[in-house]
Amino acid sequence: MIFALLVLTYKVSVGGHVIELPAERYVAGVLAGESSVFRNEEALKAMAVAARTYAARLRGRHASEGYDFCDTTHCQRLDLDAINQRVREAAAATQGELLWYEGKPAFSVYSRNCGGRSEVWPDFSAPYLRVQKDPYCKPDFWSWTAAPRQLILALKLAGLNVPEDLTSVSVLQRTASGRAKTLALVGKTRSVPIAAGSFRFAVGRALGWNTLRSEQYEVEGLHFRGKGQGHGVGLCQNGADAMAGAGKTYREILAFYYPGTKVSRTGVGIQWTRLGGEGVTLWTVRPERDQKLLARSEGIRRDLERRFSWQPSADWQIYVYPDVDTFRNATGEPGWVAARSSGLRIDMQARAGLRHEMLHGMVESRAAPGLPLWFREGLVEWLDNPSGTAAKAQEDDAGIRQRQDRERAQRAYVDAKTRVAALIDRYGETAVLGWLSRGLPADVRNSRTSKAATNSR
């Protein structure tokens, strides 16, 4: 199970009607709407990953209106009618892949043409979105002269303050990449400052997006001369297509435009800090918070070794994730699962039961091949809380393995504990623990065995 597949559908407003789209059909529709002019397949694959990541990061952007995304460039331009075999193949070739940074989907914005130099997002700071020269982008030069009355009406339509006697526009402040940041709307009697981004969007909505195509311009009076199309942040579509034409793969393209991110189906790129202990190594992104957890894990280790006369073959490796989203992204587990263990490795949220997970490690390291999953899980449940149950078992191994139905999983764990408790009541704890390494005796052997190597709880 992977994060991208946890989001099976998106609700999208298409022409005023809300529809549900499978995630990969949504990606194909975005490619048709945003990337139809791409000449090279690797560039199209790079766009598929960027578009998919953007959707995963910003899902619910229109939640207050009852859907996830609109079908315009406010979110990502969607054109379901233009989906063809080419964009379907690009989506399929990268199915489920996202750009990750420190365990979370990156803010993977993109623009048509950066004009040879990228920009940073005005209200969002990330190392992978930075000002840098783009040797692959061939700048798109343009010019536009505004008619005063049309410009005044466009700005008023956007609710912006503008002099009634507007005669010129001047640049007051520029960004690190040289783009206009703040403008002055100059009239005969007064001058009004305005953000260059607000100015461009007002003009674009009212007069068309092929008028003022970017903030990378010089202006004299109301005559603008500029280059590039769009905000210039993140992936440059013109440059990406040129990179692909030069033989670069889609992963190389993404690495250039989003440096420091990783392409994967599950969350990667977490900056771990190692805390070394006696027989335990704890990995964390918040060492001050989790220092006490290291001491507790050492105490549990000693208790398990003493009580069960067990010597682990290696040190414990415990990874403590900072929040539910990062844990879910990295492991693919649903949010209601607090931890998972595989041998002596534990991946956990801070709220998970540490002793419970270390019991899993002990049981799995001693388990005979083919030992049923219900027996291993039930034994951990009983050892963690040795209170008997009287319920009749109904679930089997499949209920423990599945991750779609939380209530079914909980019933399956209770049932597994019920069955193990009954065995311990009949045969005694020592005998039942001995079956871990020897296997179940013939009179209690259950045919519903499991090949699963990973336990989640």
N, C-alpha and C positions, 0 to 999 in steps of 0.2 A: 504494500500500500504506500502511496506517495502523496505528498501534499497536493500536487496539481490535480490528482484524480479525486481528492476529497471534494473539490469544487466541481461537481458533475455538470452543473448548468449555470447559466447566467440569465437573469431577467433583463431584457433589453427593450427600450422604447423604440419601435420602428414605425415611423410615419404616424406617431400618436397612439399606436397600439402596443401594449406590453406583451412580449412573447418570451418563452423560455428556449434557450439555445444550449446544446451541449458545448462544453468548453472548447473543443477542437473545431467545431463548426463556427463558433464565434471567432476564433483565431483566423480561420480561412476567410471569413467575411471581412475581417479587418485588413488582411493582406490584399483582398480584392479592392477595398476602398482606399487604402493608404499606399499601396506598393505596386500598382498595376504597371508602372513604367519601368520597373526593374528589368535589366537585361540578363543578370547573372543569378544562377540558382543559389549559390552560397550566400549572396546578399539577401535573398528572399528568406532563407532559413534564419539568418541573423535577425531579420525583422519579425519572423514568427516567434522567436524566443523573447524579443523585446516586447512585442504586443501581448504575449501570454503573461509575461511578468508584470507588465503594467496593469493588466486586468486582475491578476492575483493580489497585487499590492493595493489597488484602489477599488476593489469590489464594494458595492454599496454606495458609490459616489452620489447616487440619486435616491438613497434609501428613504428619505422623507417623502418622495413622490411615488414610492412603491416599486421601484426597480433599481437595478445595479448601474446601468449605463444608458446614455442616449446614443443615437447612431450618427452623431455629428463629430466634428473635430474638437468639440468641447471635451469629449472623452476620447474615443477613437472612431474615425469615420468607418461606418459599416456599410457594405454593399453586398447583400446576400445574392442578388440577382446576377452579380458579376463573378461569382465563385466558379472557377474552372479547374481542370485537372492539375494545372501547374501549381496553383496556390494550395490545393488539397494535398499535393505531394510534399510541399514545403512544410506544412503543418504536421503531416504524418511523420516526416523524417526527423522532426524534433519533438515528437509527442511527449507532453509532460515536462519538458525541460524548462527550467526557469533560471534567471540570473539571481544569485544569492550574494548577500553581503552580511557577514556576522549573523548567519542563521535566519535571515529574513529576506523576503523578495525585495530586490532593489527597486528604486524609483526610476524606472527605465524609460524616461521621456526621450523623444526623438524629433527631428525636424527635417524639412526637405533639403535645405542647402545652407550650410553654416558660413558660407562666404570665405572659407579658408581658415577660420579661427572659431573655436567653440566658446560657449558662454556658460555661466553658472546659473542655476535656478534662483530667482530673487528671494524666495521665502523658504528655501530648503538647502541645508548644507550637508554635503556628503563628499568624501574623498574621491569617489568615482565620477563625480560631476564637477569638472574643473575647466579652467581656461587653458587651452592648448592649441598649437598650430595643427592644421589638418592638411598635410601635403597631398592627400588624395582628392580633396574636394576642388572641383573647378568652379570658381565663384560665378554665380548668376547675377549679372549686372542689370540694373533697371533704373527707370526714372519715372516720376509722376508729378504733375502739376495740379494742385488742388484749386477748385473754384471756391472763392470765399464763402458764398452763400450756402453751397452744398456742404462745405466743411462745418460751418456753424450749425446747420441743421443736424448733421450726423452726430456731432458732439452733444447737442441738446437732447437728441433721441436717447443717448446713453446716460443722460442725467448728469452730464459734466458741466462745469462752469466755464463759460467762454465769453469773451467780449463781443458785443453786438457789432462793433466796427473792426473786426479782426483784419489785420493787414499782413501779418507775417508770423512765422514760427521760428524760434531759435533754440539751440541746444544749451541748456544750463549745466548739465552734469553728464558724464559718460561712465560706463562700467569699465572694469579691468580689461575687457576685450576690445574696448573702443566703441561699443554700442551706445546709443542715446539712452540715458536713464531718466533724466528730468528735462522737460521742455518748458518754454515760456510761450504762451499764446499772447501775442502782442497786438493790442489795438491802439487807436489814436489817443485814447484817454486812460487806458489802464493795461496792465500786463498780469496774466494769470498763470501760475505754475501748474504743471500737470505731469503725471507719470507717463513716460514714453510708451509703456506697455498698455496703459489704459487708452491712450490716444490711438495706438495702432488698432486695438480691438474695436474701438468705436468706429473708426474709419472702415475697417474690414467688414463689420456687420452691416453697415449702411450702404457703403459704396463699392463693396467687392474686395476680395482678398488679393486680387492682382493689382491693387493700387499701391498701398504702402506695405511692401512685402516682408520687411524686417525692421529692426531698430538700428541696423548698420548703415547709416546714411549721413550725408551732409545736406543742409537745407539753406536755401537762399530765398527769402520771401516766403512763397508757398510752393517753391519748386524743390522736390526731393530727388537726390541722386544717391543710389545705394547699391548694395549687393547682398546676396543671400535671400533665402525664403524661410520664414518662421523664426522661432526664438533662438535657435542655434545651440540648444542644450542637448547633451547626450549624443545619441547616434545621428550622424549626418547621412541621410539616405543617398545623396549624390556621392559622397565619399565612400560609403559602404559598397555601392555598386562598382565603383572604380577599384576598390580593394579586391573584390571578388574577381573582377576582370584581370587583375594582376596575379591571380592564383592564390589569394588568401582564402582560408576556410572560414566558415561562419563563426567558429570559436575564436579565431584570430581577430576577426572583425569586432566581435563583442569585447574582446580583451583590450582592443585599442580604444574603443569609445566609452567603455565602462571599466577603467583600470582598477584592479583589486577585487573585482567580482568573480564569481565562479559559476560555471554552467553545470547544473546538476538537476536530478529529479527530486532530491531531498535537500534540506537546508545544510549548507556548508559555509566555511569561512569564519566560524566562531573563533574569537581570540582567547584561547584557553590559558589560564595560569595554573601551573602545577604546584600542588601542596603535597610534599612527601611525608609519609608517616611510617610506622612500624608495620610492615606487611600490607600497607594500604597506600595507594596513590590517588589523591582526589584532584579532579580537574574542575575548575570553576572560572567564571568571569567576574565573580565578586568575592575575592579571597578574604576580605575582612569579615564579611557576613558568614562565610562557610568554614572558617577556621575551627569553630566548635564542632561542626559536623565531622571533621577529620578525627578529632579526639573521640567522638562517639563511635565512629566506625571502627576505630582501633579497639575500643572496649568490646564491641559486639564480636569482632573477629576472635578475640581471646576467649570470650564466653563460648562461642561455637566450637572452637578447637578443644576446649576443656570438656565441655559437656558431651560431645559426640566423638571424642578421641580421633579428631580429623585434622590432618595436616594438608592445607591446600598446596597445589603444585606450583603456584605462582602468586604474585601480589595481586590484590584486588585493584581494579581500575574503575573508579566511580566518577561519572560525569554529571555535574549538577547544572541544569539549565536555568537561565535567569527568569524565564516566564513560560506560560503555557504555550504561546505561539511558537517560540523558538524550539521548545521540546517537540511539539507537533510537527513543525517543519523539518526538523532534523531526523526524526524517527519514523514519520508517517503514521504515528498512532493518533487516534481521535483524542479530543481534549479531555474526555473523562478517564482516560488511562493515565495514571500518575507516574508510572515507571515501567521499564522493561529490563530484563536481565538476559544475558547470554554468557553462560559460563561464569567467569569471575569478573565480567564487565557489567556494570550497571549504568543505565542512562535514566536519569530521574529528574523530576521537578522537585523543588525545595520542600514541597508539602508531602512527598511520598514517604511511605514507611520504610526506613532504612533497614531495620532488622528483618522485615519481611523479605526484602529484596536480597539480602545476604543469605537468608535461608534458602532462597531459590538457587543461589550460586552453589551452596553446599550440596543441595539435593541433586542438581544437574551434574555436578562434577563426579558424583558417586553413582549415578543412575546407570543401570544395565541397559544395553541396546534393546530397543523395542519396548521398554517399560511404558505402559499406557500414560497418556498425558493426564487423564483424570486422577491417576494415582499420585503422580508427581506433584500436581497442583494441590490436590486434596491434602497431601502430607504436609506441604508448606503451610496451608491454611490451618491445619490442626496444630502443628508445632508452634506457630505464631500465636495461636489462641486456643489452647486445648480444652475447649468446652464442647460437650457432646451435643448432637442435634437429633431430633426424632423424626424429621421429615423423610419422606420416601423419595429417593433419587429419581429424577425424570430426564435430566439432560445428559449429554455425552460429550466426547472430545470436541465435536464440531461446535458445540455451544461455547466452549472456551476459546477456540481458535478464531471464530468470527469477530468482526469489529464493527458491524453495522447496528446491532441491537444491544444497547447497554443493559437493559433489563434481562435479556436472555443470558448475557455473559455473567451477570451477577447470580442468576439462578444456577448456572453451570458451576460456578465456584462453590456455592453453598452445597450443591449436590455432591460435588467431588469430596468436600470435607465430610459430608454425611457418610459416604461410603467408606472413607478411610477411618473415621471415628468408629464405625461398626466393626471394621477389621481389628482395630486396636483393642476394642472392648472384648473381642472374641479371642484374639491370639496374643495380645500384649504388645506394648510399645517396642520392646527389644526385638521381637520376632519380625514385626512389620518393618522396622528400620533395616533389618538385615536383608529384606527383600530388595532394597534399593540396589545393591550390588549383585545380588544373585538372581533377581527376577521373581515374578509372582509364582507361587506354587500352583500346581495343576488345578487344585480344587477352587482356587479363587481367580485364576487367570481369566482375563476378559479379552475377547477378540477385538474390541474397539481400541486399537493401539494408535499411537501418534508418532509421526516422524518429525514433528516440529522441534527445532533446536532453540527457539527463542521464546521466552515467556514474558508476557506483559500483564500489568496489573494496574 
